[in-house]
Amino acid sequence: MALPKRIIKETERLMSEPVPGISAVPHEDNLRYFDVTIDGPASSPYEGGKFRAELFLPDDYPMTPPKIRFLTKIYHPNIDKLGRICLDVLKSNWSPALQIRTILLSIQALLGAPNPDDPLANDVAQRWKENEPAAIQTAREWTKTHAMA
Amino acid sequence: MPLPHHRANITYPQNAGRAQGFECPFKDCGMEHSTADCSIDVTLNKMVEVVKVQMAHSASNSANIPLRLDERLNMRNLIDTSIDVMPRSRVLHGSRIVSAFTMADMGELDYSSELSFTPLDPDLEETIKSLDVALAGDLREIIRGECECQVCYGLMVDPLTTACGHTFCRKCVARVLDHSTLCPACRRPLPMRPGATTEPSNKRMSHAIEGLLTDELAARIVAVEQEETLHEDGWMPLFPCTLAYPAMPTFLHIFEPRYRLMIRRVLESGSRKFGIIMYNARGVPQGSLGRSVFMQYGTVLHISRIEVLPDGRSILETHGLYRFRALESSMLDGYIIGRIQRIDDMPLAEEEAAEALETRGPVPVGDNHEARISHMSTQALLQYNLDFVARARTRSERWLHDSMLTAYGQPPTDPAIFPYWFASILPIAEDEKYLLLPTTSVRERLKMTARWIRVLEEARCARIRVMRLARPLELEVDEDEASQQDDDDSTVSTAEPETPEAAETADAQPATANSPQAFPSDQSQQQQ
């Protein structure tokens, strides 16, 4: 099936006007599959880390949201062991007017503002609520170990 | 804006502002509109804004060019001829486009007037010309930027503006409505029918695009048409199997090779869509199809999940998109294909008018059920239906089994969807349920289900009477016999063996055994 014009345009714009701290590069053999890197936001426990993720645009994109998963291990209450992300705009609050760029910015913002009240990784969220400084410390250590190669 | 007034007797749809209306101030319309359908045209306003900025910029660059503008009135288009209208003249600065814009911005140029231009310094003629050519190019460029659809990222084709003021291609809005009822730009509810076929196009946007971006628009229309023929509408593979409804799930087991081919093709083409139709068991004539083996009305299903078994059979989880009528049919490699026409509900204004008309008079007296339901507001009809479901639940009716609720969800509160849910789980004859497919009014659908309820309740009352009579004699009363006692004006034949238990035993086929965990309800899995 031919690639929809929208995906071609989005890809071109991601290349010509990249978002600072975020990169998304499509695979040559599958233009719906992107290698993503998100820089940890400043003054967050993820600062200095480079987090790799995979992004896939399903057949009915943009009617349905892109599928995104972190590949780099990350200690975050809204991201589970498999790298799956709990974010409303990736699920029920998706809108076809959103795009790869805005979604990746939302994920970067989620790194800067963890929400332990709507957890995906229950153990992490629990610790985040009970002992936030210790949880942040762990997040920092994980960033150092896994995201600073 | 004219003063809004309350619109009586309208309960559907329940979006904010629909209860308020006003008389259209445009003479060629004069209809009553809902206040909720009015708002600022976001895209057009943005376009005007960027044009103003560009004009201001160009004006500052050509401030030293004096130009004389003479208005030439177009007498035919002057609406009010009682006032003496004199053509106006002005000396303004800037190129032709800039000075004409300035004059219009000052409110001194009639919309239908023409202008003639005379440069005060004849030597500047060439300069003015080159300035105008450059400006026209710039304007085209910035307007092009505002005419991009935020869903497909292409130049808007047939721009349609939502009640919240956002503009997209009509086809893009239709696609959005297949998935959601919210505006892609602001997430406010779209008071629109699936298909978006009845809303008017945005005339000003259309004119701007046709006039300024003629060639690009023509190329886009060709591209869109090619995509269409590649995908769907027009000819669609048709699968004769069972009754299915929009917005409801249908589970299918595909084992015949010809249908495996059909399913593989719709997956490969990326459309993931096919039509499902019922067999025409009684050989009733089907419109332009004649006495075809299948019924003319069906539902387009979208494959949301597929599980291919090692031996090539597959189990599909599908979701109903929209209803259609088959106009003609043909065969392709063993399966049926049909030229189909989408069926959508009537425009909201007509739906609202029907409700206002039917509920206007006094409440009917007596026991005429038909008159009573006709007089109910659309919301009251929905409530009548929901109350029946609630009563059935307290009685633990077998058709409201947990497995049905897992498969089809809780009763929808959207009046347009509720009848589809109800028909999906109610154990009445398929012939009766089929009548929902051709309906084009939400109200009519709710009235239809309300009639089913009446027949069911009467059958139940009769059954209880018979059981009371029978109890002292300790007789076993057959349920079917009991319901036949009340068959006088019954349009619904009840008690088909469609309860989960019955269906499970009847459908003891390998597919259910192979992947029972994959689907919430064995009962609703249809066998091909």
Interface residues (C-beta under 8 A of the other chain):
Chain A: M1 P4 K5 R6 K9 E10 D59 D60 P62 M63 T64 N93 S95 P96 A97
Chain B: Q150 V151 C152 Y153 G154 C172 R175 V176 D178 H179 S180 L182 P184 A185 R187 A223 E268 S269 G270 R272
